Amino acid sequence: MGQASERLINDHAALDKVLKQLQTALAGSDVEIVHTKLDLFWARLAVHIRAEHLHLFPAVLSSFEDGQVSNASTPTFEAAQTVVAQLRDDHDFFMHELARAVEIVRQLTTSQPAALAEGLADVRNTLLQVEQRLARHNEVEENQIYRWVTMLLNSVEQEKLIDRITMELRKHPQRFTEATWSHE
């Protein structure tokens, strides 16, 4: 597997670590920590998605336009388009559901204690749905499109892709310090 794919797989692991921290915070029912971890997870996932949308997906799909012909080990253009469309649909789901969870948590910071348990239960349920779909989603990425990078792109294209993906993953909202972004 190429460096770009390995970089994205490593980012999956980092995202999973933040998700586990978020689940621990939810178990402790500390709304402030839940808000902090949820915000970080949402932002990190958004940046990961942005890297895929801006760089990975176009690189894979454009390889077909550049005359790459599929063989027994590579997908057809139609199969690649189908997988990318599925992944984009998953990305939309993740961002929508996490935005909804963030809004619930923001409301909980100013709500009465009686609403806390119900609100946190809603967030837990949302995160469970996200986690389950994310596991299937990551499996598709890691076993299909990430593997296609080395099949479809030449070494120069792969080097350019890793540079662009790495640059994109380093970009973060100003509300996060570099230490928080890279070491959580």
VENDA-V222130 format. One record per backbone hydrogen bond with DSSP energy under -1.0 kcal/mol. CO is the residue of the C=O (numbers start at 1). NH is the residue of the N-H. E is the energy in kcal/mol with one decimal. If there is no record, write none. Layout:
CO_NH_E, CO_NH_E
This chain:
2_6_-2.5, 3_7_-2.6, 4_8_-2.0, 5_9_-2.5, 6_10_-2.6, 7_11_-1.6, 8_12_-1.9, 9_13_-1.9, 10_14_-2.1, 11_15_-2.6, 12_16_-2.4, 13_17_-1.9, 14_18_-1.9, 15_19_-2.5, 16_20_-2.3, 17_21_-2.0, 18_22_-2.3, 19_23_-2.4, 20_24_-2.1, 21_25_-2.2, 22_26_-2.4, 23_27_-2.1, 24_28_-1.4, 25_30_-1.2, 30_34_-2.8, 31_35_-2.7, 32_36_-2.2, 33_37_-2.8, 34_38_-2.9, 35_39_-2.5, 36_40_-1.9, 37_41_-2.7, 38_42_-2.7, 39_43_-2.3, 40_44_-2.9, 41_45_-2.6, 42_46_-2.2, 43_47_-2.2, 44_48_-2.2, 45_49_-2.8, 46_50_-2.5, 47_51_-2.2, 48_52_-1.9, 49_53_-3.0, 50_54_-2.9, 51_55_-1.8, 51_56_-1.4, 52_57_-2.9, 55_59_-1.8, 56_60_-2.5, 57_61_-2.7, 58_62_-2.7, 62_66_-1.5, 63_68_-1.8, 64_67_-1.3, 76_80_-2.5, 77_81_-2.7, 78_82_-2.2, 79_83_-2.3, 80_84_-2.6, 81_85_-2.5, 82_86_-2.2, 83_87_-2.6, 84_88_-2.6, 85_89_-2.1, 86_90_-2.2, 87_91_-2.5, 88_92_-2.3, 89_93_-2.1, 90_94_-2.8, 91_95_-2.4, 92_96_-2.4, 93_97_-2.7, 94_98_-2.6, 95_99_-2.0, 96_100_-2.0, 97_101_-2.2, 98_102_-2.6, 99_103_-2.2, 100_104_-2.1, 101_105_-2.5, 102_106_-2.6, 103_107_-2.0, 104_108_-1.8, 105_109_-1.2, 107_110_-1.1, 112_115_-1.5, 115_119_-2.5, 116_120_-2.8, 117_121_-2.0, 118_122_-2.0, 119_123_-2.1, 120_124_-2.6, 121_125_-2.4, 122_126_-2.3, 123_127_-2.8, 124_128_-2.2, 125_129_-2.0, 126_130_-2.5, 127_131_-3.2, 128_132_-2.5, 129_133_-2.2, 130_134_-2.9, 131_135_-2.1, 132_136_-1.6, 133_137_-2.7, 134_138_-3.0, 135_139_-1.7, 136_140_-2.0, 137_141_-2.5, 138_142_-3.1, 139_143_-2.2, 140_144_-1.6, 141_146_-2.9, 144_148_-2.0, 148_152_-3.0, 149_153_-2.3, 154_158_-2.4, 155_159_-2.2, 156_160_-2.2, 157_161_-2.2, 158_162_-2.4, 159_163_-2.0, 160_164_-2.3, 161_165_-2.8, 162_166_-2.7, 163_167_-2.3, 164_168_-2.2, 165_169_-2.7, 166_170_-1.2, 173_176_-1.9, 177_181_-2.6, 178_182_-2.5, 179_183_-2.0, 180_184_-1.0
